[in-house]
Amino acid sequence: MLTSVRSLMAATVLAGSAFVAAPAAAQEVEISANAAIVSEYRFRGVDLSGGDIAVQGGVDVGLPAGFYVGTWGSSIDETTVGYGHTELDLYGGWSTDISDTVAFDVGVIMYMYPNAGPGDFDYVEFYSSVGAALGPAEVTLGVAYAPDQDSLGGTDNFYIYTDLGVGIPDSPISINGHLGYTDGFLTFTNNSKAWDWSIGVDVALGDTLSVGAAYVGAEGDIVAPAYDFVDDTFVLTLAASF
């Protein structure tokens, strides 16, 4: 359920879930938290931390009947991005198991930049995904749509992506890949269309910690000396889940 949300937001931190059940007298509520330090914050292949380290974290609450709400935040670079120094995301949705191996997820997320300067920066996006377990592999196909908003220049944005993760049997190592396609405002190409990608390795260090390394990039038509938000790079991650 929650992995697909974080895949949508930023493929640089995919912390696992450690749930705490509510008392038996109440309806079941599951709470998890995650924290990470990444060498660079990439959102759909785009650098939002100016090439510097970012601190990230969030809290997820699973509710009865498959509903959930959560929040996630990251430091961003105020100078290059121009949206202040903090991103804060609020989201909610519903997920269900279609079968023993297939799950469906749908929801809405709001991206907020609370200390940005004057102007419209916050925007809302709707998302949906289908995930399937195929032996040691997990495959996700997802879409996201942000309707016309002032913060998107009065236009919309469409995103489609697929994630593939394969755990190596009898080891703490998993290999993951991501491919996404954007059509709309959130690109750095002249035709407002762009592919983004990543391929990486994660290693679990016990039940709560993990480390990862990924090669990440996106298409762009940025001309020097302007800052290159989409150059290919390696992103390192140290993550914890609670």
N, C-alpha and C positions, 0 to 999 in steps of 0.2 A: 504494500500500500504506500508506505512513505518513501521507499526507495525511488519510485517513479516520480514523485514530487521533486526530490532533490536532483534527479537526473535532468528534469526540466529546468531547474533553476541554475545549476552550475555543476558540471560533471567533475569538479575537482575535489569534492568531498562527499562520499557516500557512506556515512557512518551507519553501523548496524543499530538495531533497536534492543534495548533492555527494558522490559516493561515491569511496572509495579502495579499490581492489581489493587482495586479499591476494596474496602471491607466487604464481607459477604452480605451484609445487610443492604448494601447499596447496589445499584446497577454497576456492571463491570465497566471500569474506566482504566485504560492503559496509558501510562505516561512514560515517555522516554526523552532523553536529552543527548545532544551531540556537541562536540567541540573539535576544532581543527586549527592547525597552523599550516598554511600553504605558502610555497615559495612565490606564487603569483596567483591572483584570482582571475580566472578565465570564465566568462559567461558566454556560452555558445561560441567558444573560440576567441572571444574578444577580451583583451586585457583591460580590467577595470581597477587594477592596483598600481598602475604605472611601473610595472616590472618589479615591484617590491613585495615583500612578505605581507600576507593578509591574515588577520585573525577572524575566525568564523565560529558560529555556534547557533544552536536552535533547540526548541522544545516542541515535542509532538504529543498530542492528546488523542488517543483512540477512544471513540464513544460507542455506545450500543448501536446495533443494527448496521455496522460498517461505516458510520460517519466518523469524521476526524477533523481536527483543527490544529494549526501549528504556526510557529513563527521561526524565522531564520534570519540571521544578520551577518554582515561582513564589513570589514573596513575596506574602503576604496580610496583611490588617489584623487585628492581635491584638485590638484593642479592640472593633470592631463584630462581627467574625465569631466570635471566641472559640475559635479552633482553633490558637492559637499564631501565629507569624509566617511559617511556611513550609509550603507544600504540596509533596509529593514523590510523583510517580506512577511506578509500575513496571508495565510491560505486556509481553505476549508474544502472538504469534498466528501465523496462516498466511494467505497470500494467493495467489491464482492468477488467471491470465487465462483467462476463459471463452471469449473470442474476441478478435479484434483490437481491439475497441472496448469490451468489457465485462470488468470485474474483480470478484472476490469476495474478501471479507476477513472473518476471524473471529478472536476472541481474548478475552483477559481482562486487566483492568486493576485495580490496587490503588491507591486513593487514600490517602495517608498524611500525617499531620500530626505530625511527630516531636517538636515542642516544645510540643504542646498540654498543658493541665493534666490533672488526674486525670479519668478517665472513658474511655468508648469513642468514638473519633472515626474511626479508619480503617475503610474498607469496600471490598469487592470487587464488581466489576461485569463482566458478560459482554457482549460486543458483536459485531455482525455488520453488514456493509454490502455493497451492490452499487453499483458505479459504472459509468457509461457515457459514452463520448465521442460527441458528436453534432455533427460539424463543429467549429466553434470553441468549442462549449459542452461542459461536463462536468457531469453530473448524478449525485448520490449519494443513495441512500435507505438509511438505517441504523436499527438498533434497539439498545437496550441494556437490560439487566435486572440489577438488584441484588437478590439474594434477601434474605430476612429476616435481619437482623443487629442486634445490640445498638446499634451506632452509628447505625442508622436507626430507632431507637425501637421495635425489635422488629417492624418492618414491612418491606415491600419497596418497590422503585421501578422503574417502567417508563418508558422514554423512546424516542420515535420522532422521526426528523428527516429533512429533505431539504436538500441543499445544491445550489446552482446557480452555476456560474462560467462567464463568457463572456469570452474574450479578444478585444479589438478588433484586427482584422487589421492587420499592419504597424505596430504600436505596442506600447509596453511596458505598456499599460494593460489591466487586467481588471476586470470588474464581477462582484460575487458577492452572493448572497443566501442566507439561512438561515431555516428555519422548523422549530421543534421543539415537541413536546407531551410534558409530564410528567404521569404519574399515580402519585402516591405521596408519599414522605416529603420529597423534595427540592423543595418548593414553598413559596411564601408566600401561598397562598390558603386560604380556609376549607374548601373541599371537596377539597383535596389534588390539584387538577388545574390545569394552567397551560400556556399557550402562551408561547413565546419566539421572538424574531425578530431579524434583523439584515439590513442592506443596506449594501454598502460598495464602495469602489474601492481597488485596489492598483496601484502603479506600480513596476516593476522598475527598479532603478538599477544596471545592469550585471549580472554573473552571480551576485553573492552578496548584494547589498543590495536591500531593497524598503521602500517606505513605504505606509501604508494609512490609510484613514479609514472608519469604519463607524458607522451609527446602530443602537443596540442597546437592547433592552428586553424585559420579560417581564410577564405578568400577576401581580398581587398584591393582597392585601387588608390592607395595612399601614396602621395608623391612626396619625396624628401624635400625640405627638411622637416615636414610635419611629422608628429609622433606616430609611429606605426603600431596601431592597436592590435593588429592581426598577424604579426610575424610569428612563424613557428617557434616553439620553445618547449623545454622540458619543465614540467611542474612537479614538485615534490610535495607530499602531504604526510602530516602526522595527525592522526585522528583518534578520537576516543568517543565511546558511546556508553551511556549509563542507563 
